[in-house]
Amino acid sequence: MALRKPPLRDLLADRAKFTEFGGWEMPVEFDSIRTEHEAVRESVGILDVSHMGEIAVRGPDATELMQRLTTNDPSRLAPGEGQYSAVTDESGVMLDDTVVYALPEAHQPDAGDAYLFVPNAGHDEEMEARWVDHRDRWGLDCAVENRTEAYAMFAVQGPDSEDVLANATGEAIRDVSRFDVAEATVEGVDVLAARTGYTGEDGFELLCPWDEAETVWSALPCQPCGLGARDTLRIEKGFLLSGQDFDPESNPRTPYEAGIGFVVALDTDFVGRDALADATDPDERFVGLTLLDRGVPRSGYDITDADGTVVGTVTSGTMSPTLGEPIGLGYVPREYADPGTEIGVVVRERKKDARITETPFL
């Protein structure tokens, strides 16, 4: 199957290295991962994240459908507010994690509510089908539309991101609070600007029309960053990567196992709620770890106890550009999950000393 291409693929062809990710051909590196990583940590960088999905749900029963298919409580959202959430199956296993936005007032319909939620790369068609299937099964009145290839999405991230956006959109952008979404204009192009991101720094994610992507990208003068830096940034903050740190087929995990139990509203009625009500204290926990010996923990490497017995698995790892230390994420039994616990990681058939480290690492 041919890879999907983001709107700036041709523009960036000579500027970036590309890789396959989630069925998309995406820029992985522009200058170097370290340069791009440091730009976000110290000043500001821009990332093309147009591979992320966008599903619009609007109409009289939009809130009920969102409520019953996500673990958090979207009924608490006023127009212009967002929340982190998860999508679970009947057994409480995560199919995806997502951000749900109640769209600003100007986008609300005359009857009902309007939401936009953001599945991870390659999950948009699956989530669209899930929403349509359950809407029809439950006889709900709302429209579900996959808008993934209608929007480009850019993440402007870093301590100077607010200044960059204020210069491009106007001073009102400074009033947008964390997880809120507002209307703005960049070079005459209408955008939705959400104060969200996946780097652990202050920042914004901008949604603009697909065919206006170049105009918006070119109006935001900062270091371009690829998915390589996005990965090192999110690992330093201990953020989950769908398909790697959890996967319903290869690594099924509940929100409680994955360390995001805070997105589960057990006082609401959603698919998987009953299973999760009995799973709030899981046997295995998602943890951070720091390698004390030379080497880098990589996805799939075994985690051992101090005696060398395998007790868990690394799901993500890198040499932290900020800390200069090899760090990783993974799952271990609860008795090994406390920060400071001595463990091992098997790197190329050799056990390396490591310790459980509280996340975020920074």
KOLMAR-690280 format. One record per residue (C-alpha): x, y, z; residue number from 1; residue in one letter. Coordinates in pm, 1 decimal, always signed. Layout:
# KOLMAR-690280
east->X | north->Y | up->Z | n->NUM | res->A
...
END
This chain:
# KOLMAR-690280
east->+0.0 | north->+0.0 | up->+0.0 | n->1 | res->M
east->+132.2 | north->+345.5 | up->-91.3 | n->2 | res->A
east->+232.8 | north->+569.7 | up->+195.2 | n->3 | res->L
east->+15.4 | north->+872.4 | up->+269.1 | n->4 | res->R
east->+197.7 | north->+1201.7 | up->+216.9 | n->5 | res->K
east->+166.2 | north->+1517.6 | up->+429.4 | n->6 | res->P
east->+90.4 | north->+1843.6 | up->+245.7 | n->7 | res->P
east->+450.0 | north->+1971.7 | up->+270.0 | n->8 | res->L
east->+615.0 | north->+1653.8 | up->+139.1 | n->9 | res->R
east->+730.5 | north->+1815.9 | up->-187.2 | n->10 | res->D
east->+827.5 | north->+2146.7 | up->-23.9 | n->11 | res->L
east->+1050.4 | north->+1971.3 | up->+230.1 | n->12 | res->L
east->+1187.6 | north->+1706.6 | up->-6.7 | n->13 | res->A
east->+1534.7 | north->+1864.5 | up->-25.3 | n->14 | res->D
east->+1538.3 | north->+1986.3 | up->+334.7 | n->15 | res->R
east->+1457.2 | north->+1677.6 | up->+541.0 | n->16 | res->A
east->+1514.2 | north->+1304.1 | up->+564.0 | n->17 | res->K
east->+1188.2 | north->+1109.1 | up->+552.8 | n->18 | res->F
east->+1070.5 | north->+787.4 | up->+712.8 | n->19 | res->T
east->+757.3 | north->+573.5 | up->+725.2 | n->20 | res->E
east->+547.9 | north->+625.0 | up->+1035.0 | n->21 | res->F
east->+192.9 | north->+506.8 | up->+1090.1 | n->22 | res->G
east->+140.4 | north->+462.5 | up->+716.4 | n->23 | res->G
east->+270.3 | north->+813.5 | up->+637.6 | n->24 | res->W
east->+594.8 | north->+938.7 | up->+483.5 | n->25 | res->E
east->+708.7 | north->+1193.8 | up->+741.4 | n->26 | res->M
east->+1019.4 | north->+1409.6 | up->+802.9 | n->27 | res->P
east->+1234.5 | north->+1238.9 | up->+1063.1 | n->28 | res->V
east->+1529.5 | north->+1482.4 | up->+1067.6 | n->29 | res->E
east->+1621.4 | north->+1821.5 | up->+921.3 | n->30 | res->F
east->+1960.7 | north->+1923.4 | up->+1063.8 | n->31 | res->D
east->+2026.0 | north->+1677.4 | up->+1346.6 | n->32 | res->S
east->+1812.6 | north->+1527.7 | up->+1620.2 | n->33 | res->I
east->+2026.6 | north->+1698.8 | up->+1884.7 | n->34 | res->R
east->+1999.3 | north->+2042.2 | up->+1719.5 | n->35 | res->T
east->+1624.2 | north->+2007.1 | up->+1682.5 | n->36 | res->E
east->+1579.0 | north->+1867.0 | up->+2033.2 | n->37 | res->H
east->+1777.1 | north->+2151.4 | up->+2188.3 | n->38 | res->E
east->+1580.6 | north->+2411.5 | up->+1991.8 | n->39 | res->A
east->+1256.9 | north->+2292.3 | up->+2151.6 | n->40 | res->V
east->+1402.8 | north->+2264.3 | up->+2500.8 | n->41 | res->R
east->+1581.4 | north->+2601.3 | up->+2487.4 | n->42 | res->E
east->+1388.8 | north->+2823.0 | up->+2244.1 | n->43 | res->S
east->+1134.6 | north->+2704.5 | up->+1984.6 | n->44 | res->V
east->+1090.2 | north->+2451.4 | up->+1706.2 | n->45 | res->G
east->+818.5 | north->+2362.3 | up->+1458.4 | n->46 | res->I
east->+712.8 | north->+2007.2 | up->+1372.9 | n->47 | res->L
east->+492.6 | north->+1888.1 | up->+1089.7 | n->48 | res->D
east->+250.2 | north->+1649.5 | up->+1261.5 | n->49 | res->V
east->-2.6 | north->+1630.3 | up->+978.5 | n->50 | res->S
east->-0.3 | north->+1252.0 | up->+1014.4 | n->51 | res->H
east->-215.3 | north->+1284.4 | up->+1325.0 | n->52 | res->M
east->-582.7 | north->+1214.9 | up->+1266.9 | n->53 | res->G
east->-874.7 | north->+1451.9 | up->+1309.3 | n->54 | res->E
east->-1229.7 | north->+1323.5 | up->+1352.3 | n->55 | res->I
east->-1518.2 | north->+1573.5 | up->+1378.6 | n->56 | res->A
east->-1830.2 | north->+1477.4 | up->+1572.4 | n->57 | res->V
east->-2124.1 | north->+1717.0 | up->+1578.6 | n->58 | res->R
east->-2495.1 | north->+1718.6 | up->+1640.1 | n->59 | res->G
east->-2760.4 | north->+1663.2 | up->+1909.5 | n->60 | res->P
east->-2604.8 | north->+1340.8 | up->+2043.2 | n->61 | res->D
east->-2238.3 | north->+1428.6 | up->+1986.7 | n->62 | res->A
east->-2164.3 | north->+1459.1 | up->+2358.4 | n->63 | res->T
east->-2325.5 | north->+1123.8 | up->+2436.7 | n->64 | res->E
east->-2126.9 | north->+947.5 | up->+2164.7 | n->65 | res->L
east->-1798.4 | north->+1104.1 | up->+2277.9 | n->66 | res->M
east->-1885.7 | north->+1021.4 | up->+2640.0 | n->67 | res->Q
east->-1950.0 | north->+655.2 | up->+2565.4 | n->68 | res->R
east->-1639.5 | north->+601.7 | up->+2349.5 | n->69 | res->L
east->-1371.1 | north->+788.8 | up->+2547.9 | n->70 | res->T
east->-1264.7 | north->+731.6 | up->+2907.1 | n->71 | res->T
east->-1257.2 | north->+1092.2 | up->+3024.4 | n->72 | res->N
east->-1564.8 | north->+1315.3 | up->+3064.3 | n->73 | res->D
east->-1619.6 | north->+1542.1 | up->+2760.9 | n->74 | res->P
east->-1944.9 | north->+1669.9 | up->+2911.4 | n->75 | res->S
east->-1725.0 | north->+1882.2 | up->+3138.9 | n->76 | res->R
east->-1579.3 | north->+2070.2 | up->+2842.2 | n->77 | res->L
east->-1703.2 | north->+2416.5 | up->+2751.6 | n->78 | res->A
east->-1655.6 | north->+2532.0 | up->+2390.0 | n->79 | res->P
east->-1285.6 | north->+2603.2 | up->+2340.1 | n->80 | res->G
east->-1164.3 | north->+2350.7 | up->+2599.3 | n->81 | res->E
east->-985.7 | north->+2017.6 | up->+2553.8 | n->82 | res->G
east->-885.3 | north->+1709.9 | up->+2750.4 | n->83 | res->Q
east->-653.4 | north->+1412.2 | up->+2722.4 | n->84 | res->Y
east->-836.8 | north->+1080.1 | up->+2705.8 | n->85 | res->S
east->-816.9 | north->+716.9 | up->+2598.4 | n->86 | res->A
east->-1023.5 | north->+486.2 | up->+2379.9 | n->87 | res->V
east->-1075.2 | north->+140.4 | up->+2530.3 | n->88 | res->T
east->-1243.0 | north->-183.9 | up->+2430.1 | n->89 | res->D
east->-1486.6 | north->-383.3 | up->+2644.7 | n->90 | res->E
east->-1198.1 | north->-536.9 | up->+2842.4 | n->91 | res->S
east->-1051.5 | north->-195.2 | up->+2924.3 | n->92 | res->G
east->-755.6 | north->-235.2 | up->+2686.6 | n->93 | res->V
east->-642.0 | north->+85.9 | up->+2519.0 | n->94 | res->M
east->-703.9 | north->+106.9 | up->+2145.8 | n->95 | res->L
east->-554.8 | north->+456.9 | up->+2132.9 | n->96 | res->D
east->-495.0 | north->+769.1 | up->+2336.0 | n->97 | res->D
east->-628.9 | north->+1100.3 | up->+2211.1 | n->98 | res->T
east->-699.2 | north->+1466.2 | up->+2277.3 | n->99 | res->V
east->-1064.4 | north->+1573.6 | up->+2259.8 | n->100 | res->V
east->-1154.7 | north->+1936.1 | up->+2186.2 | n->101 | res->Y
east->-1494.3 | north->+2097.1 | up->+2227.3 | n->102 | res->A
east->-1472.1 | north->+2334.7 | up->+1933.3 | n->103 | res->L
east->-1501.7 | north->+2711.9 | up->+1987.6 | n->104 | res->P
east->-1847.1 | north->+2872.3 | up->+1981.7 | n->105 | res->E
east->-1829.3 | north->+2972.8 | up->+1614.7 | n->106 | res->A
east->-1797.9 | north->+2602.9 | up->+1521.4 | n->107 | res->H
east->-2086.4 | north->+2481.2 | up->+1738.1 | n->108 | res->Q
east->-2404.1 | north->+2371.0 | up->+1554.9 | n->109 | res->P
east->-2748.1 | north->+2516.0 | up->+1618.6 | n->110 | res->D
east->-2849.8 | north->+2188.1 | up->+1781.5 | n->111 | res->A
east->-2611.5 | north->+1987.3 | up->+1996.2 | n->112 | res->G
east->-2235.6 | north->+2014.2 | up->+2029.8 | n->113 | res->D
east->-1923.1 | north->+1991.4 | up->+1813.0 | n->114 | res->A
east->-1602.1 | north->+1807.0 | up->+1897.1 | n->115 | res->Y
east->-1276.2 | north->+1732.3 | up->+1723.0 | n->116 | res->L
east->-1065.9 | north->+1447.1 | up->+1853.5 | n->117 | res->F
east->-714.4 | north->+1356.0 | up->+1743.9 | n->118 | res->V
east->-629.2 | north->+985.4 | up->+1699.4 | n->119 | res->P
east->-268.4 | north->+882.9 | up->+1652.7 | n->120 | res->N
east->-108.1 | north->+833.0 | up->+1312.5 | n->121 | res->A
east->-275.0 | north->+562.4 | up->+1109.8 | n->122 | res->G
east->-571.9 | north->+527.3 | up->+1346.7 | n->123 | res->H
east->-809.0 | north->+775.9 | up->+1185.1 | n->124 | res->D
east->-996.8 | north->+529.8 | up->+962.1 | n->125 | res->E
east->-1024.8 | north->+278.5 | up->+1247.2 | n->126 | res->E
east->-1161.1 | north->+543.5 | up->+1485.0 | n->127 | res->M
east->-1399.8 | north->+683.5 | up->+1225.1 | n->128 | res->E
east->-1540.6 | north->+334.7 | up->+1167.7 | n->129 | res->A
east->-1568.3 | north->+273.2 | up->+1542.5 | n->130 | res->R
east->-1756.5 | north->+598.6 | up->+1599.5 | n->131 | res->W
east->-1993.1 | north->+540.8 | up->+1305.2 | n->132 | res->V
east->-2058.6 | north->+179.2 | up->+1404.2 | n->133 | res->D
east->-2144.5 | north->+266.3 | up->+1765.7 | n->134 | res->H
east->-2346.6 | north->+571.1 | up->+1664.8 | n->135 | res->R
east->-2563.0 | north->+354.9 | up->+1441.4 | n->136 | res->D
east->-2580.7 | north->+69.2 | up->+1692.2 | n->137 | res->R
east->-2698.2 | north->+304.2 | up->+1967.0 | n->138 | res->W
east->-2929.8 | north->+504.3 | up->+1738.1 | n->139 | res->G
east->-2763.7 | north->+839.8 | up->+1811.8 | n->140 | res->L
east->-2813.1 | north->+1156.9 | up->+1610.7 | n->141 | res->D
east->-2478.6 | north->+1311.2 | up->+1513.6 | n->142 | res->C
east->-2244.0 | north->+1339.4 | up->+1218.6 | n->143 | res->A
east->-1899.4 | north->+1174.4 | up->+1220.9 | n->144 | res->V
east->-1646.8 | north->+1297.9 | up->+964.6 | n->145 | res->E
east->-1284.4 | north->+1203.0 | up->+908.1 | n->146 | res->N
east->-1106.1 | north->+1537.1 | up->+852.7 | n->147 | res->R
east->-749.1 | north->+1401.8 | up->+856.1 | n->148 | res->T
east->-671.1 | north->+1501.5 | up->+497.6 | n->149 | res->E
east->-860.5 | north->+1828.9 | up->+524.1 | n->150 | res->A
east->-623.8 | north->+1966.3 | up->+788.8 | n->151 | res->Y
east->-250.8 | north->+2018.7 | up->+811.0 | n->152 | res->A
east->-123.3 | north->+2015.4 | up->+1168.3 | n->153 | res->M
east->+189.0 | north->+2190.1 | up->+1296.5 | n->154 | res->F
east->+330.5 | north->+2185.7 | up->+1648.6 | n->155 | res->A
east->+514.2 | north->+2502.0 | up->+1757.2 | n->156 | res->V
east->+690.3 | north->+2399.6 | up->+2077.0 | n->157 | res->Q
east->+932.9 | north->+2547.7 | up->+2327.0 | n->158 | res->G
east->+968.5 | north->+2830.2 | up->+2580.5 | n->159 | res->P
east->+959.3 | north->+3092.1 | up->+2302.7 | n->160 | res->D
east->+657.4 | north->+2942.3 | up->+2124.9 | n->161 | res->S
east->+412.4 | north->+3195.8 | up->+2268.1 | n->162 | res->E
east->+620.6 | north->+3486.4 | up->+2133.3 | n->163 | res->D
east->+641.8 | north->+3327.2 | up->+1787.8 | n->164 | res->V
east->+265.2 | north->+3269.7 | up->+1777.4 | n->165 | res->L
east->+189.5 | north->+3617.4 | up->+1912.2 | n->166 | res->A
east->+397.9 | north->+3769.6 | up->+1632.2 | n->167 | res->N
east->+213.2 | north->+3561.3 | up->+1374.3 | n->168 | res->A
east->-142.8 | north->+3570.8 | up->+1508.9 | n->169 | res->T
east->-166.7 | north->+3865.3 | up->+1749.9 | n->170 | res->G
east->-139.7 | north->+3914.2 | up->+2123.9 | n->171 | res->E
east->-470.3 | north->+3738.2 | up->+2201.2 | n->172 | res->A
east->-296.1 | north->+3402.2 | up->+2161.2 | n->173 | res->I
east->-124.8 | north->+3463.6 | up->+2495.8 | n->174 | res->R
east->-463.8 | north->+3428.8 | up->+2667.8 | n->175 | res->D
east->-513.6 | north->+3071.1 | up->+2545.9 | n->176 | res->V
east->-475.2 | north->+2843.1 | up->+2847.3 | n->177 | res->S
east->-327.2 | north->+2494.4 | up->+2859.4 | n->178 | res->R
east->-547.4 | north->+2249.1 | up->+2665.0 | n->179 | res->F
east->-772.7 | north->+2527.3 | up->+2535.0 | n->180 | res->D
east->-831.8 | north->+2579.6 | up->+2162.4 | n->181 | res->V
east->-907.7 | north->+2911.9 | up->+1994.1 | n->182 | res->A
east->-953.9 | north->+3060.7 | up->+1650.9 | n->183 | res->E
east->-663.9 | north->+3260.4 | up->+1507.6 | n->184 | res->A
east->-535.6 | north->+3388.8 | up->+1174.1 | n->185 | res->T
east->-189.0 | north->+3337.5 | up->+1024.2 | n->186 | res->V
east->-112.0 | north->+3535.8 | up->+706.2 | n->187 | res->E
east->-484.0 | north->+3557.9 | up->+635.1 | n->188 | res->G
east->-538.7 | north->+3183.8 | up->+689.4 | n->189 | res->V
east->-791.3 | north->+3080.9 | up->+953.9 | n->190 | res->D
east->-644.3 | north->+2829.6 | up->+1198.6 | n->191 | res->V
east->-739.8 | north->+2651.3 | up->+1517.8 | n->192 | res->L
east->-468.9 | north->+2700.3 | up->+1778.8 | n->193 | res->A
east->-459.5 | north->+2458.2 | up->+2074.0 | n->194 | res->A
east->-219.1 | north->+2501.3 | up->+2363.2 | n->195 | res->R
east->-115.3 | north->+2139.7 | up->+2356.0 | n->196 | res->T
east->+185.0 | north->+1935.9 | up->+2249.1 | n->197 | res->G
east->+387.9 | north->+1619.4 | up->+2285.4 | n->198 | res->Y
east->+725.0 | north->+1757.9 | up->+2394.3 | n->199 | res->T
east->+672.4 | north->+1855.2 | up->+2757.7 | n->200 | res->G
east->+737.9 | north->+2220.5 | up->+2675.0 | n->201 | res->E
east->+492.3 | north->+2505.4 | up->+2641.9 | n->202 | res->D
east->+357.1 | north->+2514.2 | up->+2291.1 | n->203 | res->G
east->+72.2 | north->+2514.6 | up->+2044.2 | n->204 | res->F
east->-66.6 | north->+2280.5 | up->+1782.7 | n->205 | res->E
east->-216.1 | north->+2454.1 | up->+1479.7 | n->206 | res->L
east->-478.2 | north->+2311.4 | up->+1247.5 | n->207 | res->L
east->-507.7 | north->+2482.1 | up->+910.7 | n->208 | res->C
east->-661.3 | north->+2392.6 | up->+573.7 | n->209 | res->P
east->-453.2 | north->+2130.5 | up->+392.1 | n->210 | res->W
east->-402.3 | north->+2351.6 | up->+86.8 | n->211 | res->D
east->-286.4 | north->+2647.5 | up->+301.1 | n->212 | res->E
east->-15.0 | north->+2448.7 | up->+479.5 | n->213 | res->A
east->+280.2 | north->+2616.1 | up->+306.4 | n->214 | res->E
east->+153.3 | north->+2965.2 | up->+388.7 | n->215 | res->T
east->+120.3 | north->+2885.8 | up->+758.4 | n->216 | res->V
east->+448.3 | north->+2691.0 | up->+784.6 | n->217 | res->W
east->+644.2 | north->+2969.7 | up->+613.8 | n->218 | res->S
east->+498.0 | north->+3233.9 | up->+846.2 | n->219 | res->A
east->+643.7 | north->+3066.1 | up->+1156.5 | n->220 | res->L
east->+1020.3 | north->+3127.7 | up->+1156.8 | n->221 | res->P
east->+1177.1 | north->+2869.4 | up->+1385.9 | n->222 | res->C
east->+1389.0 | north->+2554.2 | up->+1374.2 | n->223 | res->Q
east->+1213.0 | north->+2278.7 | up->+1176.5 | n->224 | res->P
east->+1213.1 | north->+1951.1 | up->+1367.3 | n->225 | res->C
east->+1143.0 | north->+1593.9 | up->+1263.8 | n->226 | res->G
east->+994.3 | north->+1288.8 | up->+1428.8 | n->227 | res->L
east->+1337.0 | north->+1188.1 | up->+1561.6 | n->228 | res->G
east->+1349.7 | north->+1487.8 | up->+1794.5 | n->229 | res->A
east->+981.2 | north->+1447.2 | up->+1874.4 | n->230 | res->R
east->+1063.4 | north->+1098.1 | up->+2002.2 | n->231 | res->D
east->+1356.3 | north->+1199.8 | up->+2222.7 | n->232 | res->T
east->+1153.9 | north->+1492.2 | up->+2359.5 | n->233 | res->L
east->+853.1 | north->+1278.6 | up->+2451.5 | n->234 | res->R
east->+1067.6 | north->+1002.1 | up->+2607.8 | n->235 | res->I
east->+1237.7 | north->+1255.7 | up->+2836.7 | n->236 | res->E
east->+890.0 | north->+1350.4 | up->+2958.9 | n->237 | res->K
east->+768.0 | north->+991.2 | up->+2988.8 | n->238 | res->G
east->+488.3 | north->+1028.5 | up->+2732.7 | n->239 | res->F
east->+327.6 | north->+721.0 | up->+2578.3 | n->240 | res->L
east->+364.2 | north->+635.0 | up->+2210.0 | n->241 | res->L
east->+66.9 | north->+446.3 | up->+2068.3 | n->242 | res->S
east->+174.7 | north->+129.5 | up->+1891.8 | n->243 | res->G
east->+497.9 | north->+112.9 | up->+2088.6 | n->244 | res->Q
east->+433.2 | north->+173.5 | up->+2459.1 | n->245 | res->D
east->+93.7 | north->+10.3 | up->+2420.1 | n->246 | res->F
east->-80.5 | north->-179.0 | up->+2141.1 | n->247 | res->D
east->-407.9 | north->-371.9 | up->+2161.5 | n->248 | res->P
east->-254.8 | north->-666.5 | up->+1974.2 | n->249 | res->E
east->+114.9 | north->-685.6 | up->+2062.9 | n->250 | res->S
east->+118.8 | north->-507.6 | up->+2400.1 | n->251 | res->N
east->-235.5 | north->-473.9 | up->+2540.8 | n->252 | res->P
east->-249.3 | north->-230.5 | up->+2830.9 | n->253 | res->R
east->-513.2 | north->-56.3 | up->+3035.0 | n->254 | res->T
east->-486.3 | north->+315.1 | up->+3119.7 | n->255 | res->P
east->-398.1 | north->+218.5 | up->+3476.9 | n->256 | res->Y
east->-110.5 | north->-3.8 | up->+3366.6 | n->257 | res->E
east->+8.3 | north->+270.2 | up->+3129.3 | n->258 | res->A
east->+16.4 | north->+529.1 | up->+3406.8 | n->259 | res->G
east->-269.1 | north->+745.7 | up->+3279.4 | n->260 | res->I
east->-543.8 | north->+642.9 | up->+3518.3 | n->261 | res->G
east->-615.3 | north->+1014.1 | up->+3562.1 | n->262 | res->F
east->-797.0 | north->+1011.1 | up->+3224.8 | n->263 | res->V
east->-1048.1 | north->+750.8 | up->+3344.5 | n->264 | res->V
east->-1377.8 | north->+892.7 | up->+3473.2 | n->265 | res->A
east->-1535.9 | north->+589.8 | up->+3638.1 | n->266 | res->L
east->-1847.3 | north->+792.1 | up->+3720.6 | n->267 | res->D
east->-1934.0 | north->+795.3 | up->+3348.2 | n->268 | res->T
east->-2062.6 | north->+517.3 | up->+3124.4 | n->269 | res->D
east->-1811.3 | north->+429.0 | up->+2851.7 | n->270 | res->F
east->-1704.0 | north->+114.5 | up->+2670.8 | n->271 | res->V
east->-1463.6 | north->-65.4 | up->+2904.6 | n->272 | res->G
east->-1577.6 | north->+114.7 | up->+3218.6 | n->273 | res->R
east->-1686.8 | north->-197.7 | up->+3410.4 | n->274 | res->D
east->-1360.5 | north->-378.6 | up->+3337.7 | n->275 | res->A
east->-1153.4 | north->-79.2 | up->+3445.6 | n->276 | res->L
east->-1347.6 | north->-35.4 | up->+3769.8 | n->277 | res->A
east->-1191.2 | north->-365.2 | up->+3882.9 | n->278 | res->D
east->-842.7 | north->-286.7 | up->+3747.0 | n->279 | res->A
east->-735.6 | north->+33.0 | up->+3923.7 | n->280 | res->T
east->-439.2 | north->-134.9 | up->+4098.7 | n->281 | res->D
east->-265.3 | north->-331.4 | up->+3821.3 | n->282 | res->P
east->+3.6 | north->-593.7 | up->+3871.4 | n->283 | res->D
east->+234.6 | north->-423.6 | up->+3619.3 | n->284 | res->E
east->+326.5 | north->-55.2 | up->+3595.6 | n->285 | res->R
east->+468.8 | north->+174.4 | up->+3328.1 | n->286 | res->F
east->+799.6 | north->+312.9 | up->+3456.6 | n->287 | res->V
east->+1105.5 | north->+509.5 | up->+3361.9 | n->288 | res->G
east->+1453.1 | north->+364.7 | up->+3387.4 | n->289 | res->L
east->+1808.9 | north->+493.5 | up->+3363.1 | n->290 | res->T
east->+2094.9 | north->+275.2 | up->+3241.1 | n->291 | res->L
east->+2401.5 | north->+301.3 | up->+3468.6 | n->292 | res->L
east->+2636.5 | north->+120.4 | up->+3228.9 | n->293 | res->D
east->+2730.7 | north->+198.7 | up->+2869.7 | n->294 | res->R
east->+2459.4 | north->+122.7 | up->+2618.2 | n->295 | res->G
east->+2111.6 | north->+239.7 | up->+2521.8 | n->296 | res->V
east->+1787.1 | north->+66.3 | up->+2623.4 | n->297 | res->P
east->+1580.8 | north->-8.9 | up->+2313.6 | n->298 | res->R
east->+1227.0 | north->-126.8 | up->+2250.2 | n->299 | res->S
east->+1198.9 | north->-500.5 | up->+2309.6 | n->300 | res->G
east->+1499.1 | north->-533.0 | up->+2541.4 | n->301 | res->Y
east->+1442.5 | north->-744.8 | up->+2852.4 | n->302 | res->D
east->+1428.8 | north->-586.8 | up->+3197.9 | n->303 | res->I
east->+1565.3 | north->-813.2 | up->+3473.3 | n->304 | res->T
east->+1582.8 | north->-810.9 | up->+3848.5 | n->305 | res->D
east->+1919.7 | north->-770.8 | up->+4019.4 | n->306 | res->A
east->+1980.9 | north->-1147.6 | up->+3982.0 | n->307 | res->D
east->+1918.5 | north->-1149.7 | up->+3607.4 | n->308 | res->G
east->+1566.1 | north->-1296.5 | up->+3602.2 | n->309 | res->T
east->+1352.6 | north->-1134.4 | up->+3330.7 | n->310 | res->V
east->+1070.2 | north->-933.4 | up->+3488.1 | n->311 | res->V
east->+967.3 | north->-686.2 | up->+3216.3 | n->312 | res->G
east->+1028.2 | north->-526.8 | up->+2879.4 | n->313 | res->T
east->+1158.9 | north->-192.5 | up->+2754.8 | n->314 | res->V
east->+908.2 | north->-26.8 | up->+2522.0 | n->315 | res->T
east->+1096.8 | north->+296.6 | up->+2436.4 | n->316 | res->S
east->+1450.2 | north->+418.7 | up->+2490.5 | n->317 | res->G
east->+1709.5 | north->+671.3 | up->+2383.1 | n->318 | res->T
east->+2026.3 | north->+851.9 | up->+2480.7 | n->319 | res->M
east->+1875.9 | north->+1162.9 | up->+2638.0 | n->320 | res->S
east->+2013.7 | north->+1471.4 | up->+2456.8 | n->321 | res->P
east->+1936.6 | north->+1689.5 | up->+2758.4 | n->322 | res->T
east->+2067.9 | north->+1464.2 | up->+3035.4 | n->323 | res->L
east->+2342.1 | north->+1283.0 | up->+2845.4 | n->324 | res->G
east->+2217.8 | north->+955.9 | up->+2997.7 | n->325 | res->E
east->+2059.4 | north->+645.1 | up->+2846.8 | n->326 | res->P
east->+1693.4 | north->+640.3 | up->+2951.5 | n->327 | res->I
east->+1398.6 | north->+419.3 | up->+2875.2 | n->328 | res->G
east->+1035.2 | north->+338.0 | up->+2943.9 | n->329 | res->L
east->+874.2 | north->+2.0 | up->+3000.8 | n->330 | res->G
east->+661.9 | north->-224.2 | up->+3218.1 | n->331 | res->Y
east->+761.1 | north->-406.6 | up->+3534.4 | n->332 | res->V
east->+571.2 | north->-582.7 | up->+3814.6 | n->333 | res->P
east->+455.2 | north->-345.0 | up->+4086.2 | n->334 | res->R
east->+717.0 | north->-472.3 | up->+4334.9 | n->335 | res->E
east->+990.8 | north->-335.9 | up->+4105.2 | n->336 | res->Y
east->+819.0 | north->-8.0 | up->+4017.3 | n->337 | res->A
east->+942.1 | north->+219.6 | up->+4296.5 | n->338 | res->D
east->+1199.6 | north->+483.3 | up->+4191.4 | n->339 | res->P
east->+1550.1 | north->+378.2 | up->+4291.1 | n->340 | res->G
east->+1486.6 | north->+4.5 | up->+4254.1 | n->341 | res->T
east->+1793.0 | north->-169.2 | up->+4110.1 | n->342 | res->E
east->+1722.4 | north->-359.4 | up->+3789.3 | n->343 | res->I
east->+1906.4 | north->-472.1 | up->+3477.0 | n->344 | res->G
east->+1851.8 | north->-427.1 | up->+3105.4 | n->345 | res->V
east->+1979.5 | north->-689.0 | up->+2860.0 | n->346 | res->V
east->+2164.0 | north->-501.6 | up->+2584.6 | n->347 | res->V
east->+2305.1 | north->-723.0 | up->+2308.2 | n->348 | res->R
east->+2289.7 | north->-1030.1 | up->+2533.7 | n->349 | res->E
east->+2470.5 | north->-856.8 | up->+2820.5 | n->350 | res->R
east->+2299.7 | north->-744.7 | up->+3140.2 | n->351 | res->K
east->+2355.5 | north->-375.2 | up->+3212.2 | n->352 | res->K
east->+2292.5 | north->-222.5 | up->+3553.5 | n->353 | res->D
east->+2000.5 | north->+18.8 | up->+3566.8 | n->354 | res->A
east->+1756.0 | north->+171.8 | up->+3810.9 | n->355 | res->R
east->+1389.6 | north->+266.3 | up->+3807.0 | n->356 | res->I
east->+1360.5 | north->+644.3 | up->+3765.3 | n->357 | res->T
east->+1063.5 | north->+867.8 | up->+3831.0 | n->358 | res->E
east->+918.1 | north->+1030.5 | up->+3521.2 | n->359 | res->T
east->+934.8 | north->+1284.9 | up->+3377.3 | n->360 | res->P
east->+1311.0 | north->+1247.3 | up->+3364.0 | n->361 | res->F
east->+1348.1 | north->+1626.8 | up->+3342.6 | n->362 | res->L
END
